[in-house]
Amino acid sequence: MKHTLTLENLTCAHCASKIEAKIARTEGFEKVSFNFATKKLQFEHACEDVTSQVQAICDSLEDGVRVLKHSEEHHTHHDHSHDCHCGHDHGHEHSHDHEHGHEHGHEHEHEHSHEHGESGTLKKVLLLLSVIFGVSALILHLTWHGEAAHWTVFALSLAAALTAGWDVFLKGIKNVFRLRIEETVLITIAVIAAFALGEFVEAAMVTILFSIGEFIEDLAVGKSRRDIEKLSRIRPDNATVSENGIETVRPAAEVEVGSVILIKPHERVPLDGVVLEGSSALDVSALTGESLPQNVEKGSEVLSGAMNGDGLLTLRTTKVFGDSTATRILRLVEDAAAQKGSREKLISRFANIYTPIVVGLAILMAAVPPLLGFGAFSLWIYRALVVLVASCPCAIVISVPLSYYAGIGAGSRMGVLIKGGKYLEALAKADCFAFDKTGTLTTGKISVGKVHTFENHSEDEVLSLAAACEKHSSHPIAAAIRARAGKSDIVLDDYKEIAGCGTSARYNGKTIACGNAKLLNGAVPKELQGKNVVFLVCDNVLIGAVEIADTLRKEAKDVLSRLRDLGVRRQLMLTGDAPQNAAATQKQLDGIAMRAGLMPQDKLGVINEEQASGHTVCFVGDGINDAPVLSKSDCGIAMGLGSEAAIEAADAVLSSGDLTALPKAVRLSRKTMNTIRTNIIFALAVKAAVIVLAFFGLAQMWMSVLADTGVCVACVLYTARLLKIK
């Protein structure tokens, strides 16, 4: 079973990574992933309810964390034999007790919101009192001297420290007994030592600065979390079902395929369906990134997650809740957290070894120089405390995963569903893009190209005769010729099908045949050899030929140009189509290399060659036969939400079904990776500077607090820019 739990009150990203790691090591838990941005813990476990077990693990590492069941707490795969504990995917995903879970979630949310509001108000009041005490202590310290002043300053400083940081000290003391060294322990040690050294005012100011920084950090992270969650609020939980003229509101998860539902003005569509009545303009930007409204009327397909305009629509549902477009998009975005990027994994490992190393360095700084006669112990202990406080890695540990998820969330808003940080990295590094031809660079729809005429016949006549001859054919090529020819007064009779060649009919006493080159017994004009052509013959004499082409996507040329502007010089078209047909498409696209007549295994070979040459390869395709290549490439990109096999195999999905978002995705991924690099370099540089300054006695304790919480706030705010990308 797949479980999703929410870990409330977990504000430390470093602690979150430790909880995730411990759960992953616990027997029975598989595919464990925690997303700090959304507070969602995802994993697989054979038991139906493991909330209490997860709560116990959280309690052993972090106080105050509350484990809540998500409104869709788990999805199980069923078949008709009810073999639900075997762990196999039977292809359909259902939400259990959805209505109860939804109400339960709201109840918890309301309760938590109330508690959080009260605790937030108390924290603000205590923080304000601490500032009053601290400023008073500072003024007295600067203006009043003597023993009475000494003890008054001590009392005010102690009051300031306790009102600002009582919860920090309590947590720090508990973590000391747990033998866990993290920022609350470092701050607790620093403040106690400062009081012991007689630096009362500095101890108070350090606590106040730290608490203010933590408060601002919580606000910044909270806002970023809310912004990320907004990006995925595209699926209504309820649907208005119409039965025999009676409207009832039901959980969307309980609505069956074929049900009739009403979409009222300015409501989101809860389930995929086809319009039975009404017309409206839909805002599909949340699904495809397309800003222009999509007009729908009777017979139009409508995707869940779209926002209705002013019209009232009646739909017949075509998919269950678990298979609808909005659910699939949400699942892709939520599951993206499990695919961590290499930097994200590196930061987790880095945090585990970084803090102990810095603690060891601080101990050496406190002990070695005074033993060698370079000053008093009190001097070097103070400097060591500055190093300890400055060293906390929270700025990096919080901002890096937040950057990945912000990038993935922003991508989903612009119509690109990226399945994880590792694929965001691949997209950012990609220097080679390979494209399938049919349905990717082209529309996959047959169209009529150039019309060739012989024996003094006009183009219109050739087209009209060919269309009349193909009147009863259901072949896509025949439909394309009829569409191009339009209405015609030509009437033929005695229709016949010529096996393996085409069709024939009688026209004014003459036999008209329309079909392939076999009609000419090999006598194909030189200029038409190797082309995809439909020939028109009158009494065995060639009178015309119609070139058939796969229509190029209108955005394809511009997209390839934009990718070249982004530095992607290596562009390939890989197709199973005939070389002549592929060459016709290649001519319309400047600078793309071509490999034609390829089977799926041949495409795989080309990708292997490119990767062996040192290229980071993205493959863009749309068909089931592209699934192996999508899997093998560094970042496989599926076109649209059509083929399930392609989407499952792909690492990213262009949900709009066209190529327009591809250059945007590359720019977004690069901006995300640049943000991550900038945050890491900035945080480490500031911390290193403060540590070096501390060694030479040039850094005060307040500077180390800025190097910790101040840098963290700056990194979180810098990361939040990704959420504002249009």
C-alpha positions in Angstrom: 0.0 0.0 0.0 1.1 3.5 -0.7 0.8 5.8 2.3 0.8 9.6 2.5 1.1 11.2 5.9 1.6 14.9 7.0 4.2 15.8 9.6 2.9 18.9 11.3 5.2 21.2 13.3 8.3 20.0 11.6 10.2 23.2 10.9 13.8 21.9 10.9 14.9 20.6 7.5 17.9 18.8 9.1 15.7 17.1 11.6 13.3 16.2 8.7 16.2 14.4 6.8 17.0 12.4 10.0 13.4 11.3 10.4 13.2 10.3 6.7 16.5 8.3 7.1 15.4 6.5 10.2 12.0 5.6 8.7 13.8 4.3 5.6 15.9 2.1 7.8 12.9 0.7 9.7 11.8 -2.8 8.6 8.7 -2.8 6.4 9.0 0.7 5.1 9.8 1.0 1.4 10.4 3.9 -1.0 10.4 6.5 1.8 10.4 10.1 0.8 9.7 13.2 2.8 9.0 16.6 1.1 10.0 19.4 3.5 8.2 22.0 1.3 4.8 20.3 1.6 5.3 18.3 4.9 4.2 15.2 3.1 5.8 11.8 4.0 5.3 9.1 1.3 6.2 5.4 1.7 5.0 1.9 1.0 4.1 -0.5 3.7 2.1 -3.8 3.9 0.0 -2.7 6.9 -3.0 -0.5 6.4 -2.3 1.9 9.3 1.2 2.7 10.5 0.6 6.2 11.8 1.4 5.3 15.4 4.7 3.7 14.4 5.7 6.8 12.4 4.7 9.0 15.3 7.0 7.0 17.6 9.9 7.4 15.3 9.3 11.1 15.1 9.0 11.4 18.9 12.4 9.7 19.3 14.1 12.4 17.2 12.0 15.6 17.4 9.5 16.8 20.0 6.2 18.3 19.0 5.9 16.7 15.6 2.4 15.5 14.9 1.7 12.8 12.4 -1.6 13.2 10.5 -3.3 11.0 7.9 -3.5 12.8 4.6 -7.1 13.1 3.2 -6.0 10.4 0.7 -3.9 8.5 3.3 -3.2 5.6 1.1 -3.9 4.1 -2.4 -4.1 0.4 -2.9 -4.2 -1.6 -6.0 -7.0 -4.1 -6.4 -8.0 -6.9 -8.7 -11.2 -8.9 -8.6 -9.6 -11.6 -6.6 -9.0 -9.2 -3.7 -5.3 -10.1 -3.7 -4.5 -6.6 -2.3 -1.6 -7.6 0.0 0.7 -9.1 -2.7 2.3 -5.7 -3.5 1.7 -5.9 -7.2 0.2 -3.1 -9.2 -3.1 -4.1 -10.8 -3.4 -0.9 -12.6 -6.2 1.0 -10.8 -5.8 3.3 -7.9 -8.6 4.0 -5.5 -9.0 6.2 -2.5 -10.5 4.5 0.6 -12.8 6.2 2.9 -12.3 9.4 0.9 -15.2 11.3 2.4 -14.3 10.4 5.9 -10.7 11.1 5.3 -11.5 14.5 3.8 -13.7 15.5 6.8 -11.1 14.1 9.2 -8.4 16.2 7.4 -10.5 19.4 7.7 -11.1 18.7 11.4 -7.4 18.3 12.0 -6.6 21.3 9.9 -9.1 23.5 11.8 -7.8 22.2 15.2 -4.2 22.7 14.2 -4.9 26.1 12.8 -6.5 27.2 16.1 -3.6 25.8 18.2 -1.0 27.3 15.8 -2.7 30.7 16.0 -2.6 30.6 19.8 1.0 29.5 20.0 2.0 32.0 17.4 0.5 34.9 19.4 2.2 33.7 22.6 5.5 33.5 20.7 5.1 37.1 19.4 4.2 38.4 22.9 7.2 36.6 24.5 9.5 37.8 21.7 8.3 41.4 22.3 8.9 41.1 26.0 12.4 39.7 25.4 13.2 42.7 23.2 12.1 45.1 25.9 14.2 43.3 28.6 17.2 43.0 26.2 17.2 46.7 25.2 16.8 47.7 28.8 19.7 45.5 29.8 21.8 47.0 27.0 21.0 50.6 28.0 21.8 50.0 31.7 25.0 48.1 30.7 26.2 51.2 28.8 25.0 53.9 31.3 25.1 52.4 34.8 28.0 50.9 36.7 28.5 49.2 40.0 27.4 46.0 41.7 23.7 46.9 41.7 23.9 47.6 38.0 25.8 44.3 37.4 23.0 42.2 39.0 20.2 44.3 37.4 21.7 43.8 34.0 22.1 40.0 34.8 18.5 39.7 35.8 17.2 41.6 32.7 19.5 39.7 30.4 18.4 36.4 31.9 14.7 37.4 31.6 15.3 38.4 27.9 17.1 35.1 27.2 14.4 32.9 28.8 11.4 34.7 27.3 13.0 34.6 23.8 14.5 31.2 23.9 12.9 29.0 26.6 11.7 26.5 23.9 15.1 26.5 22.2 16.9 25.8 25.5 14.5 23.0 26.4 14.9 21.4 23.0 18.7 21.8 23.2 18.9 20.1 26.6 16.8 17.2 25.4 19.0 16.8 22.3 22.1 16.8 24.5 20.8 13.7 26.4 19.9 12.2 23.0 23.5 12.8 21.9 22.3 14.8 18.9 24.3 17.9 18.0 22.2 20.5 16.1 21.5 24.2 16.2 19.4 24.3 19.4 22.3 22.5 21.3 24.8 24.9 19.8 22.7 28.0 20.8 22.1 26.6 24.3 25.8 25.9 24.9 26.7 29.4 23.6 24.2 31.2 25.8 25.1 29.3 29.0 28.8 29.8 28.3 28.3 33.6 27.6 26.5 33.9 31.0 29.3 32.0 32.7 31.9 34.3 31.0 30.0 37.4 32.3 28.8 38.4 28.8 25.2 38.8 30.0 23.9 41.3 27.4 25.5 39.4 24.6 23.9 36.2 25.7 20.5 37.9 25.7 21.1 39.6 22.3 22.2 36.3 20.8 19.0 34.6 22.0 16.8 37.4 20.8 18.5 37.6 17.4 18.3 33.8 17.0 14.6 33.8 17.9 13.8 36.7 15.6 15.7 34.9 12.8 13.8 31.6 13.5 10.5 33.5 13.5 11.2 35.2 10.1 12.6 31.9 8.8 9.3 30.1 9.8 7.3 32.9 8.0 9.4 32.6 4.9 9.4 28.8 4.7 5.6 28.8 5.5 4.9 31.3 2.7 7.0 29.2 0.3 5.1 26.1 1.3 1.8 27.7 0.8 2.9 29.0 -2.6 4.0 25.5 -3.6 0.7 24.0 -2.4 -1.3 26.6 -4.4 0.4 25.2 -7.5 -1.2 21.8 -7.0 -4.7 22.9 -5.9 -6.2 22.0 -9.2 -8.5 19.1 -8.2 -11.8 19.6 -6.6 -12.8 16.9 -4.1 -16.5 17.0 -4.8 -18.7 16.8 -7.9 -22.3 17.8 -8.6 -24.0 14.7 -10.0 -27.3 15.0 -11.9 -29.6 12.0 -11.8 -33.2 12.2 -13.1 -33.1 16.0 -12.8 -31.9 15.8 -9.1 -28.6 17.4 -8.2 -26.5 15.9 -5.4 -23.0 16.8 -4.3 -20.8 13.7 -3.9 -17.1 13.0 -3.3 -15.5 12.9 -6.8 -13.9 9.6 -5.8 -17.3 7.9 -5.7 -18.5 9.1 -9.1 -18.5 6.3 -11.7 -17.6 6.5 -15.4 -20.6 7.5 -17.5 -22.2 9.7 -14.7 -23.7 13.1 -15.6 -22.1 16.0 -13.7 -22.8 19.7 -13.7 -20.0 22.3 -13.9 -21.3 25.6 -12.7 -19.7 28.9 -13.7 -16.2 29.5 -12.1 -16.0 26.0 -10.7 -13.1 23.6 -11.4 -13.8 20.5 -13.3 -13.5 17.5 -11.0 -13.4 14.6 -13.5 -12.5 14.2 -17.2 -15.6 14.1 -19.4 -17.3 15.0 -22.7 -19.7 18.0 -22.9 -23.4 16.9 -23.3 -24.9 20.4 -23.0 -23.7 24.0 -22.8 -20.7 26.0 -24.0 -18.1 27.9 -22.1 -14.5 29.1 -22.1 -12.2 27.1 -19.9 -9.0 28.3 -18.2 -6.6 25.4 -18.7 -3.5 27.2 -17.6 -3.1 25.0 -14.5 -2.9 21.9 -16.7 -1.0 23.1 -19.8 0.5 26.5 -19.0 -1.6 27.9 -21.9 -2.9 31.3 -21.0 -5.5 31.6 -23.7 -9.0 30.2 -22.7 -10.2 27.0 -24.4 -13.7 27.2 -25.9 -15.7 24.0 -25.5 -19.2 23.0 -26.7 -21.3 19.9 -27.1 -19.0 17.0 -27.9 -15.8 18.6 -26.7 -13.5 16.7 -24.3 -12.9 18.5 -21.0 -10.0 17.7 -18.6 -10.3 17.7 -14.8 -8.5 20.6 -13.2 -9.7 23.2 -15.8 -11.5 26.3 -14.5 -14.9 26.9 -16.0 -15.8 30.4 -17.3 -19.3 31.9 -17.3 -21.2 29.0 -18.9 -23.0 26.1 -17.3 -21.7 22.8 -18.6 -23.2 19.3 -18.4 -20.6 16.5 -18.7 -20.6 12.8 -19.1 -17.6 11.5 -17.2 -15.1 9.4 -19.1 -12.6 8.5 -16.3 -12.8 7.7 -12.6 -11.3 10.1 -10.0 -8.0 8.1 -9.7 -7.4 8.1 -13.5 -8.5 11.7 -14.3 -6.0 14.2 -15.6 -5.8 16.4 -12.5 -5.2 13.3 -10.3 -2.4 12.1 -12.6 -0.8 15.5 -12.6 -0.9 15.8 -8.8 0.5 12.3 -8.5 3.4 13.1 -10.8 4.2 16.3 -8.9 3.9 14.7 -5.4 5.9 11.7 -6.5 8.6 14.0 -7.8 9.9 14.4 -4.2 11.0 10.8 -4.2 13.4 11.4 -7.1 16.0 13.5 -5.3 18.7 15.3 -7.2 22.4 14.5 -6.7 22.9 17.9 -4.9 20.0 17.1 -2.6 21.5 13.7 -1.7 24.9 15.3 -1.3 23.6 18.0 1.1 22.0 15.3 3.2 25.3 13.4 3.5 27.2 16.7 3.9 25.0 17.8 6.9 25.6 14.4 8.7 29.4 14.9 8.7 29.7 18.7 8.6 28.3 19.5 12.1 30.4 16.9 14.0 33.5 18.2 12.2 32.8 21.8 13.1 32.1 20.8 16.7 35.4 19.1 16.8 37.1 22.2 15.3 35.4 24.4 18.0 36.7 22.1 20.8 40.2 22.3 19.4 39.9 26.1 19.1 38.8 26.3 22.7 41.6 24.0 24.1 44.7 24.1 22.0 45.6 27.9 21.7 45.4 28.5 25.5 47.4 25.4 26.2 50.1 26.7 23.9 50.0 30.0 25.7 48.2 32.1 23.1 45.6 33.7 25.5 43.2 32.8 28.3 40.7 29.9 28.1 37.8 32.3 28.4 38.9 34.2 25.3 39.2 31.1 23.1 36.0 29.5 24.5 34.1 32.6 23.4 35.7 32.4 19.9 34.8 28.7 19.8 31.2 29.4 20.7 31.0 31.9 17.8 32.2 29.2 15.5 29.7 26.7 16.9 26.7 29.0 16.4 27.8 30.0 12.9 28.3 26.5 11.7 24.7 25.2 11.6 24.0 23.9 8.1 20.3 24.7 8.1 20.4 27.4 5.4 21.7 24.8 2.9 19.6 21.9 4.2 16.4 23.9 3.9 17.0 25.9 0.7 18.3 23.0 -1.5 15.2 20.7 -1.3 13.0 23.8 -1.3 14.6 24.9 -4.6 14.0 21.6 -6.3 10.4 21.5 -5.3 9.8 25.1 -6.2 11.3 24.5 -9.6 9.1 21.4 -10.1 6.0 23.3 -8.9 6.7 26.3 -11.2 7.2 23.8 -14.1 3.8 22.2 -13.5 2.2 25.6 -13.6 3.8 26.3 -17.1 2.7 22.9 -18.4 5.9 20.8 -17.8 5.6 18.0 -15.2 9.1 17.1 -14.1 9.2 13.9 -12.0 12.1 14.7 -9.7 15.2 16.7 -8.9 17.5 14.3 -10.8 15.6 15.0 -14.0 15.6 18.8 -13.4 19.4 18.5 -13.2 19.5 16.5 -16.4 17.3 19.0 -18.2 19.6 21.8 -17.0 22.7 20.0 -18.3 21.2 18.7 -21.6 23.3 19.5 -24.6 21.6 17.1 -27.0 17.9 16.9 -27.8 16.6 13.9 -29.8 13.0 14.0 -31.2 10.7 11.4 -32.5 9.2 12.7 -35.8 5.6 11.6 -36.1 3.4 13.2 -33.4 6.3 15.1 -31.9 7.9 17.3 -34.5 4.9 16.8 -36.7 1.2 16.7 -35.8 0.8 13.1 -36.8 -2.1 14.2 -39.1 -1.9 13.5 -42.8 -2.1 16.5 -45.1 -1.9 17.1 -48.9 1.3 18.6 -50.1 2.3 19.5 -53.7 -0.1 18.4 -56.5 1.6 17.4 -59.8 -0.3 17.4 -63.1 0.3 15.6 -66.4 -1.5 15.5 -69.8 -2.7 19.1 -69.5 -4.9 18.5 -66.5 -5.3 21.2 -63.8 -4.5 20.8 -60.1 -8.2 21.3 -59.2 -9.2 18.7 -61.7 -6.7 16.2 -60.4 -7.7 16.8 -56.8 -11.4 16.6 -57.6 -11.0 13.3 -59.5 -8.8 11.8 -56.8 -11.3 12.8 -54.1 -14.2 11.4 -56.0 -12.3 8.1 -56.6 -11.5 7.9 -52.9 -15.1 8.8 -51.9 -15.9 5.6 -50.1 -12.4 4.9 -48.6 -11.9 5.2 -44.8 -8.1 5.5 -45.1 -6.6 8.7 -43.5 -4.9 9.6 -46.8 -8.2 9.5 -48.6 -9.8 11.7 -46.0 -6.9 14.2 -46.4 -7.4 14.3 -50.2 -11.2 14.8 -49.8 -10.6 17.6 -47.2 -8.2 19.4 -49.6 -10.4 19.0 -52.6 -13.5 20.3 -50.9 -16.9 20.0 -52.6 -17.0 18.8 -56.2 -19.8 18.2 -58.8 -17.9 15.2 -60.3 -19.9 12.0 -60.1 -18.3 8.6 -60.7 -19.8 5.1 -60.8 -18.8 1.5 -60.8 -16.5 1.9 -57.8 -14.0 -1.0 -57.3 -11.1 -1.7 -55.0 -7.8 -2.8 -56.6 -6.2 -5.2 -54.2 -2.8 -3.8 -53.0 -3.0 -0.8 -55.3 -5.9 1.5 -54.5 -9.4 2.2 -55.9 -11.0 2.7 -59.4 -14.2 4.0 -60.9 -15.8 5.0 -64.2 -15.9 8.7 -65.3 -17.4 9.7 -68.7 -16.7 6.2 -70.1 -13.1 6.2 -68.9 -11.5 4.2 -66.0 -10.1 6.4 -63.3 -7.7 4.7 -60.8 -6.2 6.3 -57.7 -3.5 4.6 -55.6 0.1 3.7 -55.1 3.0 3.2 -57.6 1.8 -0.3 -58.6 -0.8 1.4 -60.8 2.1 2.5 -63.0 3.9 -0.9 -63.2 7.1 0.7 -62.1 7.1 3.6 -64.5 7.2 6.3 -61.9 8.5 9.7 -63.1 12.0 10.5 -61.8 10.9 13.6 -59.8 8.4 11.5 -57.8 10.6 8.5 -57.0 11.1 7.9 -53.3 8.3 10.3 -52.3 5.1 9.5 -50.5 2.7 10.0 -53.4 -0.9 9.0 -54.5 -1.1 8.6 -58.2 -4.1 9.3 -60.4 -4.4 7.3 -63.7 -6.9 7.6 -66.5 -7.1 4.6 -68.9 -3.6 3.6 -67.7 -2.2 7.0 -68.4 -0.8 9.1 -65.5 -2.6 12.4 -65.3 -1.7 13.5 -61.8 0.0 12.8 -58.5 -0.7 14.1 -55.0 2.2 14.3 -52.5 1.2 13.3 -49.0 2.9 14.8 -46.0 2.8 14.7 -42.2 2.1 18.3 -41.1 4.9 20.0 -39.3 3.9 21.4 -35.9 3.6 25.2 -36.2 5.8 25.7 -33.2 8.5 23.1 -34.0 10.9 25.4 -36.0 10.7 28.2 -33.4 11.3 25.7 -30.5 14.4 24.3 -32.1 15.7 27.8 -32.7 15.1 28.7 -29.1 16.9 25.6 -27.9 19.9 26.5 -30.1 19.9 30.0 -28.5 20.1 28.2 -25.2 23.2 26.4 -26.3 21.7 23.1 -27.4 23.5 22.7 -30.7 23.1 18.9 -31.0 19.6 18.2 -32.3 18.5 14.9 -33.8 15.3 13.6 -35.5 14.9 9.9 -34.9 12.1 8.2 -36.9 10.9 4.9 -38.2 9.6 6.6 -41.3 11.1 6.2 -44.8 14.2 8.3 -45.4 12.4 10.3 -48.2 9.5 11.3 -45.9 11.9 12.1 -43.1 14.0 14.3 -45.4 10.9 16.3 -46.4 10.4 17.1 -42.7 14.1 17.8 -42.1 14.1 20.4 -44.9 11.6 22.4 -43.0 13.7 22.4 -39.9 17.0 24.2 -40.0 20.0 22.5 -38.5 18.5 19.2 -37.3 20.3 15.9 -38.0 18.3 12.9 -39.2 18.3 9.2 -38.7 15.4 7.5 -40.5 14.0 3.9 -40.9 14.8 3.2 -37.3 13.2 0.5 -35.2 12.8 1.2 -31.4 16.0 -0.8 -30.7 17.8 1.3 -33.3 16.7 4.5 -31.6 18.0 3.1 -28.3 21.3 2.5 -30.0 21.5 6.1 -31.2 20.9 7.4 -27.6 23.6 5.0 -26.3 26.0 6.4 -28.9 25.3 10.0 -28.0 25.7 9.3 -24.2 29.0 7.4 -24.9 30.2 10.6 -26.7 29.7 12.5 -23.5 26.4 14.2 -24.3 23.5 14.6 -21.8 20.6 13.5 -23.9 16.9 14.5 -23.7 14.6 12.5 -25.9 11.1 13.8 -26.7 8.5 11.3 -28.0 4.8 10.5 -27.8 4.2 6.9 -28.7 4.2 3.5 -26.9 7.1 2.5 -29.1 9.1 5.4 -27.6 8.9 4.0 -24.0 12.3 2.2 -24.1 14.1 5.3 -25.5 12.3 7.6 -23.0 13.6 5.4 -20.2 17.2 5.2 -21.4 17.8 8.9 -22.1 19.0 11.2 -19.3 15.7 13.0 -19.3 12.8 11.4 -21.3 10.1 13.8 -22.2 6.6 12.6 -23.2 4.3 14.7 -25.4 0.9 15.3 -23.7 -1.1 13.1 -21.3 -2.0 10.6 -24.0 -0.1 7.3 -24.0 0.1 5.8 -20.5 3.2 3.8 -21.4 5.0 6.9 -22.6 4.1 8.9 -19.5 5.1 6.1 -17.1 8.5 5.7 -18.9 9.1 9.4 -19.2 10.9 11.6 -16.7 9.0 14.7 -17.7 5.7 15.4 -19.5 4.7 18.3 -21.7 1.1 18.4 -20.5 0.0 20.8 -23.2 0.7 18.3 -25.9 2.9 20.7 -27.9 6.6 21.7 -27.8 6.2 25.3 -26.7 7.0 24.7 -23.1 10.3 22.9 -23.9 12.6 25.9 -24.0 10.8 27.3 -20.9 11.5 24.0 -19.1 15.2 24.2 -19.9 15.5 27.9 -18.7 13.5 27.0 -15.5 15.7 24.0 -14.7 18.9 26.1 -15.3 17.5 28.9 -13.1 16.7 26.3 -10.4 20.2 24.8 -10.5 21.8 28.3 -10.4 19.7 29.2 -7.4 20.9 26.0 -5.6 24.5 26.8 -6.5 24.2 30.4 -5.4 22.6 29.4 -2.0 25.3 26.8 -1.3 28.2 29.1 -2.2 26.7 32.1 -0.3 25.9 30.1 2.8 29.3 28.4 3.0 31.2 31.6 2.2 29.5 33.6 5.0 30.0 30.8 7.5 33.6 30.3 6.5 34.2 34.1 6.8 32.7 34.2 10.3 34.7 31.2 11.4 37.9 32.7 10.1 37.1 36.1 11.7 36.2 34.3 15.0 39.6 32.6 15.0 41.3 36.0 14.9 38.9 37.5 17.5 37.2 39.8 15.0 33.7 38.2 15.1 31.1 38.7 17.8 28.4 36.3 18.7 25.6 38.3 17.0 27.6 37.9 13.7 27.4 34.1 14.1 23.7 34.3 14.6 23.4 36.2 11.4 25.6 33.6 9.7 23.1 31.0 10.8 19.5 32.2 10.8 20.1 35.4 8.8 21.7 33.4 5.9 18.9 30.8 6.1 16.2 33.5 5.7 18.1 35.1 2.8 18.5 31.7 1.1 14.8 30.8 1.5 13.7 34.2 0.2 16.0 33.9 -2.8 14.6 30.4 -3.5 11.1 31.8 -3.3 11.8 33.7 -6.6 11.4 30.4 -8.5 7.7 30.4 -7.5 7.1 33.8 -9.1 8.3 32.7 -12.6 5.6 33.3 -15.1 
